[in-house]
């Protein structure tokens, strides 16, 4: 009689959480060992990282500014995961949403109360419009959404850069490669934090409720788990694909609007700050859970903040990226390991 490891499809929530925490601790121990070999003091650096992010109101506000777009771009990816697809174009939809919101903010005039809701609607519509072609191509022609959504990221970034240096360039000349400041702004929650963070958390809760407690969400989950069975049950799979992908693009576009109206206040090249790509990792960390995205976004924001602190202590950018990747790798490995259980293998003698 011997032992072997057998993979189980599902694990208890407690075991999954324990595996993830253990993986993160193992990754941090590995990072500490590498920093020690480099002649640095990992304990001191760790204390500075924690103190910078969580030790002051200003640090918490800065963390909240990072968490806000990460929640929304993470939800954009998590929504498509539930129907078995991947939206890799959050970066482009983020830019398209910011662009559409800028068009409203610049030309609506003033900071009247109705301008912000109109900017939010325009941003969501811009993100949905940017994913429309990949959506129709996937639903009706079977074209991989991975390729189409990814390639449109570059188109959106170039379009924003052209507008900021051309037709929409700040006429005052005070800033280069940006538009004029948008008059409408999100109300503040502190010195730098704004109401975008509660809005992002509310979107996460609404998305989770939509998938968990509605007929639409049930059909999306069935279509994602087994498209053949969903078709046999009469679920309009193509319609659900279109709806989910457009909703995903709208959420990413809303992220661009909130970043514009709450943090940056003007359209500029690089406004997305790679939040669209980081949202993919957030969704993976959350295992496709819209509520889990909140925790994943906090972890990712903490890693980004840690990278900033480490760079101020002389750690180069490549090392910071390697540390971030290592933590994510350990987390992914830990998520997989918890699915395996040792079982006895009985030898049958003939």
KELUM-353735 format. One record per residue (C-alpha): residue in three letters; x, y, z. Coordinates in steps of 0.05 Angstrom, whole numbers. Example, Ala and Ser with C-alpha at 12.3 -4.5 7.8 and 13.67 -1.06 7.14 Angstrom:
<recs>
{ALA, {246, -90, 156}},
{SER, {273, -21, 143}},
</recs>
This chain:
<recs>
{UNK, {0, 0, 0}},
{UNK, {28, 69, -20}},
{UNK, {7, 141, -22}},
{UNK, {-8, 186, -81}},
{UNK, {-36, 256, -90}},
{UNK, {-104, 264, -121}},
{UNK, {-133, 330, -145}},
{UNK, {-202, 350, -120}},
{UNK, {-244, 400, -160}},
{UNK, {-265, 443, -100}},
{UNK, {-236, 459, -32}},
{UNK, {-267, 489, 31}},
{UNK, {-262, 564, 36}},
{UNK, {-219, 559, 99}},
{UNK, {-169, 513, 65}},
{UNK, {-165, 559, 4}},
{UNK, {-153, 619, 50}},
{UNK, {-100, 582, 90}},
{UNK, {-64, 561, 26}},
{UNK, {-63, 632, 0}},
{UNK, {-37, 661, 66}},
{UNK, {16, 607, 70}},
{UNK, {38, 621, -2}},
{UNK, {44, 696, 11}},
{UNK, {84, 684, 75}},
{UNK, {130, 636, 37}},
{UNK, {140, 687, -18}},
{UNK, {156, 741, 33}},
{UNK, {207, 695, 67}},
{UNK, {239, 683, -1}},
{UNK, {241, 758, -15}},
{UNK, {272, 770, 54}},
{UNK, {326, 720, 39}},
{UNK, {343, 752, -28}},
{UNK, {345, 822, 3}},
{UNK, {391, 796, 58}},
{UNK, {438, 768, 6}},
{UNK, {438, 836, -28}},
{UNK, {462, 868, 37}},
{UNK, {396, 900, 56}},
{UNK, {357, 895, 121}},
{UNK, {290, 861, 104}},
{UNK, {260, 873, 172}},
{UNK, {273, 948, 168}},
{UNK, {248, 952, 96}},
{UNK, {186, 912, 115}},
{UNK, {171, 959, 172}},
{UNK, {178, 1019, 126}},
{UNK, {133, 988, 74}},
{UNK, {79, 973, 126}},
{UNK, {86, 1041, 159}},
{UNK, {82, 1077, 92}},
{UNK, {18, 1043, 71}},
{UNK, {-19, 1032, 137}},
{UNK, {17, 1075, 188}},
{UNK, {-15, 1142, 171}},
{UNK, {-78, 1173, 144}},
{UNK, {-39, 1198, 83}},
{UNK, {-13, 1128, 70}},
{UNK, {-82, 1098, 74}},
{UNK, {-109, 1151, 27}},
{UNK, {-54, 1137, -23}},
{UNK, {-70, 1063, -18}},
{UNK, {-143, 1077, -30}},
{UNK, {-126, 1116, -93}},
{UNK, {-91, 1054, -120}},
{UNK, {-145, 1006, -96}},
{UNK, {-202, 1043, -131}},
{UNK, {-184, 1031, -204}},
{UNK, {-157, 961, -188}},
{UNK, {-224, 940, -160}},
{UNK, {-261, 962, -223}},
{UNK, {-211, 933, -274}},
{UNK, {-210, 869, -233}},
{UNK, {-285, 864, -236}},
{UNK, {-283, 876, -311}},
{UNK, {-240, 813, -318}},
{UNK, {-276, 773, -265}},
{UNK, {-343, 783, -300}},
{UNK, {-318, 752, -364}},
{UNK, {-285, 696, -326}},
{UNK, {-353, 673, -301}},
{UNK, {-376, 659, -371}},
{UNK, {-310, 626, -391}},
{UNK, {-279, 685, -428}},
{UNK, {-221, 733, -416}},
{UNK, {-224, 808, -424}},
{UNK, {-151, 827, -435}},
{UNK, {-172, 896, -461}},
{UNK, {-185, 931, -395}},
{UNK, {-128, 979, -411}},
{UNK, {-161, 1001, -476}},
{UNK, {-230, 1006, -445}},
{UNK, {-202, 1046, -387}},
{UNK, {-172, 1096, -437}},
{UNK, {-236, 1097, -479}},
{UNK, {-278, 1111, -417}},
{UNK, {-232, 1167, -395}},
{UNK, {-233, 1196, -466}},
{UNK, {-309, 1195, -469}},
{UNK, {-315, 1226, -400}},
{UNK, {-265, 1280, -420}},
{UNK, {-307, 1297, -481}},
{UNK, {-366, 1310, -435}},
{UNK, {-325, 1345, -380}},
{UNK, {-291, 1393, -428}},
{UNK, {-352, 1411, -469}},
{UNK, {-409, 1408, -419}},
{UNK, {-381, 1468, -382}},
{UNK, {-378, 1483, -308}},
{UNK, {-381, 1435, -250}},
{UNK, {-457, 1429, -244}},
{UNK, {-485, 1369, -207}},
{UNK, {-509, 1336, -270}},
{UNK, {-441, 1336, -305}},
{UNK, {-410, 1281, -262}},
{UNK, {-467, 1230, -274}},
{UNK, {-465, 1247, -348}},
{UNK, {-389, 1236, -348}},
{UNK, {-400, 1169, -314}},
{UNK, {-451, 1147, -366}},
{UNK, {-406, 1170, -422}},
{UNK, {-346, 1133, -392}},
{UNK, {-385, 1068, -385}},
{UNK, {-412, 1076, -455}},
{UNK, {-342, 1089, -481}},
{UNK, {-314, 1026, -449}},
{UNK, {-373, 985, -475}},
{UNK, {-364, 1013, -545}},
{UNK, {-290, 996, -544}},
{UNK, {-304, 923, -530}},
{UNK, {-364, 919, -578}},
{UNK, {-325, 893, -639}},
{UNK, {-288, 838, -600}},
{UNK, {-354, 820, -568}},
{UNK, {-391, 810, -633}},
{UNK, {-332, 774, -664}},
{UNK, {-329, 726, -605}},
{UNK, {-404, 714, -600}},
{UNK, {-420, 706, -674}},
{UNK, {-355, 687, -708}},
{UNK, {-316, 650, -654}},
{UNK, {-257, 698, -658}},
{UNK, {-214, 695, -596}},
{UNK, {-228, 753, -550}},
{UNK, {-157, 748, -522}},
{UNK, {-127, 774, -587}},
{UNK, {-179, 827, -605}},
{UNK, {-185, 858, -536}},
{UNK, {-110, 859, -527}},
{UNK, {-95, 893, -594}},
{UNK, {-146, 947, -583}},
{UNK, {-107, 969, -520}},
{UNK, {-53, 999, -564}},
{UNK, {-104, 1034, -609}},
{UNK, {-137, 1068, -549}},
{UNK, {-71, 1089, -518}},
{UNK, {-48, 1121, -584}},
{UNK, {-115, 1155, -594}},
{UNK, {-111, 1186, -524}},
{UNK, {-39, 1209, -537}},
{UNK, {-59, 1240, -603}},
{UNK, {-118, 1279, -573}},
{UNK, {-75, 1304, -515}},
{UNK, {-21, 1330, -561}},
{UNK, {-67, 1353, -616}},
{UNK, {-140, 1374, -618}},
{UNK, {-152, 1373, -542}},
{UNK, {-84, 1399, -520}},
{UNK, {-88, 1448, -462}},
{UNK, {-94, 1516, -495}},
{UNK, {-62, 1551, -436}},
{UNK, {3, 1515, -449}},
{UNK, {15, 1504, -374}},
{UNK, {20, 1429, -383}},
{UNK, {48, 1389, -440}},
{UNK, {12, 1330, -473}},
{UNK, {-51, 1338, -432}},
{UNK, {-120, 1369, -439}},
{UNK, {-144, 1428, -398}},
{UNK, {-166, 1412, -327}},
{UNK, {-236, 1381, -323}},
{UNK, {-281, 1428, -281}},
{UNK, {-323, 1371, -252}},
{UNK, {-290, 1333, -195}},
{UNK, {-311, 1276, -149}},
{UNK, {-325, 1300, -78}},
{UNK, {-266, 1288, -31}},
{UNK, {-264, 1239, 27}},
{UNK, {-199, 1267, 54}},
{UNK, {-139, 1306, 30}},
{UNK, {-129, 1262, -32}},
{UNK, {-180, 1205, -27}},
{UNK, {-247, 1215, -62}},
{UNK, {-315, 1182, -67}},
{UNK, {-290, 1137, -123}},
{UNK, {-269, 1084, -72}},
{UNK, {-339, 1074, -42}},
{UNK, {-367, 1075, -113}},
{UNK, {-318, 1020, -134}},
{UNK, {-336, 977, -73}},
{UNK, {-410, 988, -88}},
{UNK, {-399, 964, -160}},
{UNK, {-364, 902, -133}},
{UNK, {-423, 886, -87}},
{UNK, {-474, 898, -142}},
{UNK, {-435, 854, -191}},
{UNK, {-431, 798, -139}},
{UNK, {-505, 804, -125}},
{UNK, {-522, 803, -199}},
{UNK, {-483, 739, -210}},
{UNK, {-506, 704, -146}},
{UNK, {-579, 722, -138}},
{UNK, {-609, 735, -207}},
{UNK, {-632, 691, -263}},
{UNK, {-583, 727, -309}},
{UNK, {-526, 710, -263}},
{UNK, {-548, 637, -259}},
{UNK, {-550, 632, -334}},
{UNK, {-481, 664, -340}},
{UNK, {-452, 614, -291}},
{UNK, {-483, 555, -327}},
{UNK, {-460, 581, -395}},
{UNK, {-389, 589, -368}},
{UNK, {-387, 520, -336}},
{UNK, {-417, 481, -394}},
{UNK, {-438, 518, -457}},
{UNK, {-467, 455, -488}},
{UNK, {-511, 441, -428}},
{UNK, {-532, 514, -426}},
{UNK, {-555, 511, -499}},
{UNK, {-592, 446, -486}},
{UNK, {-627, 480, -427}},
{UNK, {-650, 537, -472}},
{UNK, {-602, 590, -446}},
{UNK, {-584, 641, -501}},
{UNK, {-509, 634, -494}},
{UNK, {-492, 684, -548}},
{UNK, {-536, 737, -517}},
{UNK, {-506, 725, -449}},
{UNK, {-435, 731, -478}},
{UNK, {-453, 797, -510}},
{UNK, {-485, 823, -446}},
{UNK, {-427, 802, -400}},
{UNK, {-373, 829, -445}},
{UNK, {-407, 896, -455}},
{UNK, {-418, 901, -380}},
{UNK, {-344, 885, -370}},
{UNK, {-324, 940, -417}},
{UNK, {-371, 989, -383}},
{UNK, {-340, 975, -315}},
{UNK, {-270, 986, -342}},
{UNK, {-293, 1050, -375}},
{UNK, {-323, 1073, -309}},
{UNK, {-254, 1061, -278}},
{UNK, {-225, 1109, -328}},
{UNK, {-278, 1161, -311}},
{UNK, {-265, 1156, -237}},
{UNK, {-190, 1162, -246}},
{UNK, {-202, 1224, -289}},
{UNK, {-253, 1259, -245}},
{UNK, {-223, 1239, -178}},
{UNK, {-148, 1235, -185}},
{UNK, {-117, 1262, -249}},
{UNK, {-169, 1315, -268}},
{UNK, {-145, 1319, -340}},
{UNK, {-136, 1269, -397}},
{UNK, {-63, 1252, -411}},
{UNK, {-22, 1197, -441}},
{UNK, {-11, 1140, -393}},
{UNK, {-72, 1157, -351}},
{UNK, {-88, 1083, -344}},
{UNK, {-21, 1071, -308}},
{UNK, {-27, 997, -329}},
{UNK, {-89, 989, -285}},
{UNK, {-121, 948, -341}},
{UNK, {-66, 897, -341}},
{UNK, {-60, 896, -265}},
{UNK, {-135, 882, -262}},
{UNK, {-121, 815, -295}},
{UNK, {-76, 795, -238}},
{UNK, {-127, 822, -187}},
{UNK, {-181, 778, -218}},
{UNK, {-135, 717, -217}},
{UNK, {-118, 730, -144}},
{UNK, {-193, 735, -130}},
{UNK, {-206, 670, -167}},
{UNK, {-260, 704, -208}},
{UNK, {-299, 728, -147}},
{UNK, {-327, 799, -152}},
{UNK, {-323, 807, -76}},
{UNK, {-255, 774, -74}},
{UNK, {-231, 827, -122}},
{UNK, {-233, 877, -65}},
{UNK, {-182, 837, -25}},
{UNK, {-141, 824, -88}},
{UNK, {-140, 898, -104}},
{UNK, {-116, 915, -33}},
{UNK, {-60, 864, -39}},
{UNK, {-40, 890, -108}},
{UNK, {-42, 962, -84}},
{UNK, {2, 943, -24}},
{UNK, {52, 910, -71}},
{UNK, {53, 973, -115}},
{UNK, {63, 1016, -54}},
{UNK, {118, 970, -29}},
{UNK, {153, 977, -96}},
{UNK, {153, 1053, -89}},
{UNK, {182, 1049, -19}},
{UNK, {236, 998, -40}},
{UNK, {257, 1043, -98}},
{UNK, {268, 1101, -50}},
{UNK, {314, 1054, -10}},
{UNK, {358, 1040, -70}},
{UNK, {325, 977, -96}},
{UNK, {322, 981, -172}},
{UNK, {259, 975, -213}},
{UNK, {276, 906, -240}},
{UNK, {283, 878, -170}},
{UNK, {217, 908, -150}},
{UNK, {183, 876, -210}},
{UNK, {216, 810, -194}},
{UNK, {191, 813, -122}},
{UNK, {120, 828, -144}},
{UNK, {122, 771, -195}},
{UNK, {149, 723, -143}},
{UNK, {92, 738, -94}},
{UNK, {41, 728, -149}},
{UNK, {75, 664, -172}},
{UNK, {75, 635, -101}},
{UNK, {2, 654, -93}},
{UNK, {-18, 619, -157}},
{UNK, {22, 557, -137}},
{UNK, {-10, 557, -68}},
{UNK, {-80, 562, -99}},
{UNK, {-65, 499, -139}},
{UNK, {-31, 459, -84}},
{UNK, {-93, 463, -38}},
{UNK, {-131, 423, -90}},
{UNK, {-88, 361, -78}},
{UNK, {-101, 310, -23}},
{UNK, {-59, 249, -4}},
{UNK, {-97, 184, -14}},
{UNK, {-77, 112, -3}},
{UNK, {-63, 70, -64}},
{UNK, {-83, -2, -53}},
{UNK, {-45, -54, -93}},
{UNK, {-88, -111, -117}},
{UNK, {-52, -177, -118}},
{UNK, {-73, -226, -170}},
</recs>
